[in-house]
Amino acid sequence: MARRRVAILISGRGSNMTALIQAAKAKDYPAEIVLVMSNIAGAGGLAKAGDAGIETATVESKPFGKDREAFERKLNETLIAHNIELVCLAGFLRLLTPWFVRQWEGRMLNIHPALLPSYKGLHTHERALADGVKIHGATVHFVVPEMDSGPIIMQGAVAVRDDDTPDTLAARVLGVEHRIYPDALRLVAGGRTRLENGVCKSDASASLPDKLISPAIN
């Protein structure tokens, strides 16, 4: 099977981007990271991607002001010019319009630092601790117009400790993110998991519990 051409969209240091780039170095990985693009000039992840030999691009969102779709049309032009097949959001700090999401329906993934559908949006670790939850984690999902509401591809969990702070909890969740995002992209790029009629469908080979829900990490 030919490797799928993947673009990663970032706004910052690109922590999950790095995990995806590392995973894609494996010869049997079904995806190739060919482009890293940011909406912020000088984002830290761009230099990391360049050092890894990956082409980078910047389409700044600020000059477009409140015209979100105009910015996304420029973004989309760049993706098409690079023959991108799949898009991974990795700390891309933009709320996408329905227009852009429709262009990439079933072909755009995001990672969120919570066990969706709980704690959509920002400040997930602070909110989880305030609620006294015992299990927290991360979710990889297909992107749909509604924020953090797409069909779930994979989740990973951590146990919340009595002495956790938002920072310590975030650090452990980030470790889970780095593990499940490459696994989820492998499933999608390899054709074993896909979006059909708004539902995440997986082949039998992709439906093992340890592939879909990672065990809690103490």
C-alpha positions in Angstrom: 0.0 0.0 0.0 1.3 3.5 -0.9 2.0 5.7 2.0 -0.6 8.4 2.6 0.7 12.0 2.3 0.1 13.8 5.6 0.2 17.5 6.6 0.5 18.5 10.2 -1.0 21.9 11.3 0.6 23.6 14.3 0.6 26.9 16.1 3.4 26.3 18.7 6.2 23.9 19.6 4.8 20.9 17.9 5.1 18.3 20.6 2.6 15.9 19.1 4.0 16.7 15.6 7.4 15.4 16.7 5.8 12.1 17.9 4.1 11.7 14.5 7.3 12.4 12.6 9.2 9.9 14.7 6.5 7.2 14.1 6.5 7.8 10.4 10.2 7.0 10.1 9.3 3.3 10.4 9.3 1.5 7.1 6.0 -0.2 7.7 4.2 3.0 8.7 1.4 3.7 6.3 1.7 7.6 6.4 4.4 10.0 5.3 4.7 13.4 6.9 5.4 15.7 3.9 4.4 19.1 5.2 4.2 21.0 8.5 2.3 24.2 8.3 1.7 26.9 10.9 -0.6 29.9 11.2 2.0 31.7 13.3 5.4 32.8 11.8 8.3 31.5 13.8 6.3 28.8 15.6 8.8 26.5 17.4 7.6 23.4 15.6 8.6 24.7 12.2 12.3 24.6 13.0 12.0 21.1 14.4 10.2 19.9 11.3 12.9 21.6 9.1 15.6 19.8 11.1 13.8 16.5 10.3 13.9 17.3 6.6 10.3 18.0 6.2 9.0 20.9 4.2 7.4 23.7 6.1 5.0 26.6 5.3 3.4 29.5 7.1 0.0 31.0 6.3 -0.4 33.6 8.9 -4.0 34.0 10.2 -3.6 37.4 11.8 -3.7 39.4 8.5 -7.1 37.9 7.7 -8.7 39.4 10.8 -12.1 37.9 11.5 -12.5 36.5 8.0 -11.8 32.9 9.1 -12.9 31.3 5.8 -10.6 33.5 3.7 -7.6 32.3 5.8 -8.7 28.7 5.5 -9.1 29.0 1.7 -5.4 30.1 1.6 -4.5 27.2 3.9 -6.5 24.8 1.7 -4.7 26.0 -1.4 -1.4 25.1 0.1 -2.6 21.7 1.2 -3.9 20.9 -2.3 -0.7 22.2 -3.9 1.2 19.6 -1.8 -1.2 16.7 -2.8 -2.1 16.2 0.9 -4.4 13.2 1.6 -4.7 13.4 5.4 -4.4 16.4 7.9 -3.4 16.1 11.5 -4.1 19.0 13.9 -1.4 19.2 16.5 -1.8 22.2 18.7 -3.4 24.2 15.9 -5.0 27.0 17.8 -7.8 27.9 15.4 -11.5 27.1 15.5 -12.2 25.8 12.0 -15.2 26.8 10.0 -17.7 24.2 8.6 -16.4 25.0 5.1 -12.9 23.9 5.8 -14.0 20.8 7.8 -16.2 19.7 4.9 -13.1 19.9 2.5 -11.4 17.3 4.7 -14.3 15.3 6.1 -13.0 11.9 7.2 -9.5 12.9 6.4 -8.7 15.3 9.3 -7.7 14.2 12.8 -7.3 16.0 16.1 -6.0 15.2 19.5 -7.6 16.6 22.6 -6.2 16.4 26.2 -9.3 14.8 27.8 -11.5 11.7 27.6 -14.1 13.1 25.3 -17.0 13.7 25.4 -16.0 15.0 28.8 -14.1 18.4 29.0 -14.4 19.8 25.6 -12.6 23.1 25.0 -9.8 24.6 27.1 -8.3 24.1 30.6 -9.2 20.4 30.6 -6.7 19.4 33.4 -7.9 22.2 35.7 -11.5 21.3 35.2 -10.9 17.5 35.7 -9.1 18.2 39.0 -11.8 20.6 40.2 -14.4 17.9 39.6 -12.3 15.3 41.5 -12.3 12.7 38.6 -10.1 9.6 39.2 -9.4 8.9 35.5 -8.3 11.5 32.9 -6.6 11.2 29.5 -6.5 12.0 25.8 -8.6 11.4 22.7 -7.9 11.2 19.0 -11.0 11.9 16.9 -12.1 12.8 13.4 -12.8 16.5 13.1 -16.4 17.7 12.6 -17.8 21.2 12.6 -18.8 21.0 16.2 -15.7 21.6 18.4 -14.3 18.4 20.0 -17.3 16.4 19.0 -16.1 14.1 16.2 -16.2 10.3 16.3 -13.5 8.9 18.5 -10.7 6.9 17.0 -8.6 6.1 20.1 -8.3 7.1 23.7 -5.7 6.7 26.4 -6.2 7.1 30.1 -4.1 8.0 33.2 -5.0 7.7 36.8 -5.4 11.0 38.6 -3.2 11.2 41.7 -4.2 12.9 45.0 -1.3 15.3 44.8 -1.7 16.1 41.1 -1.6 19.7 39.9 -2.7 20.8 36.4 1.0 20.7 35.4 1.8 17.3 36.6 -1.4 15.8 35.2 -0.8 17.6 31.9 2.7 16.1 31.7 1.4 12.5 32.1 -1.5 13.1 29.6 1.0 14.4 27.1 2.9 11.2 27.3 -0.3 9.4 26.4 -0.9 11.8 23.5 2.5 11.0 22.1 1.6 7.3 22.1 -2.0 7.2 20.8 -1.8 9.9 18.1 0.7 7.9 16.0 -1.3 4.7 16.6 -4.5 6.4 15.5 -2.9 7.8 12.4 -1.6 4.4 11.5 -5.1 3.0 11.7 -6.6 5.7 9.5 -3.7 5.9 7.0 -3.7 2.1 6.7 -7.4 2.1 5.9 -8.3 0.0 9.0 -10.4 2.9 10.6 -12.5 5.4 8.6 -15.4 7.7 8.9 -18.6 6.4 7.4 -21.9 8.4 7.6 -20.7 10.3 10.6 -19.6 7.1 12.4 -16.1 5.8 13.1 -15.8 2.3 11.5 -13.0 -0.1 12.2 -12.0 -3.4 10.6 -11.8 -6.4 13.0 -8.0 -6.1 13.0 -8.3 -2.6 14.5 -10.9 -3.3 17.1 -8.8 -4.9 19.8 -9.4 -3.2 23.2 -5.7 -2.3 23.6 -5.9 -0.5 20.3 -8.9 1.6 21.1 -8.6 2.3 24.8 -5.2 2.3 26.3 -4.9 1.0 29.9 -4.7 3.5 32.8 -1.1 4.5 33.6 -0.3 4.9 37.3 
